[in-house]
Amino acid sequence: MTDMSVSSRQEAPTLTERQWLRRGELLAAARQVFERDGYHGAAVSSIVQSAGLSQGAFYLYFTDKKAIFLALQEEMAALLRRRIYWATKEIADPRARVLAGLRSYFEYYEEYRDWNRLLLIEGLGVDRAVEINHQELNETLAEGFRPTMLGLGSSTPRAAAFALMGMAAQLAYWSSWHKDASPMSPKSLAQVCAGLFLNGAAATPA
């Protein structure tokens, strides 16, 4: 993986340490409210109440509900990029790098399952900007995996990287939907996904 820890967005306006703390509290509260109520059911008043802040404090950082949703989406995307980067940074073998990157991805999806389901089912329809953010994340992840695909001998590394991400996304969604009936750990999901991608369905152990 190449370094994906830096967002392509412009840097946010300079905030004091206290302001960053308040902004972080609002983002954490917003994720809980969005996960509980859905995007359309969530209200700014619920977010500030959950954060223990005043409604006036909210508007110091965000213009409206959509603005904090977009900011939260970018924060979560940056977290995923960083996790995959650090999980694969020191691994030279491309097959092992695929497995490590997938495990990091599935661990992230498991930890933030409700958020990821919300983003997929409801969030992408909120606004074109949400869809653009999501596509930018996919583009960044694909670029990060491109050297790995080259190391595997792929003649179409970008397409291969997108194919890998598509498999991972569908497996993560399937696992979250059937979590109670057929639980699979992030490690197991990574092994299955890596096996399917690297070896094909026939060669993947049960």
Helices and strands as residue ranges (DSSP letters): H 17-41, H 44-51, H 55-58, H 65-88, H 94-111, H 113-121, G 123-125, H 128-151, H 157-177, H 186-199, G 201-203
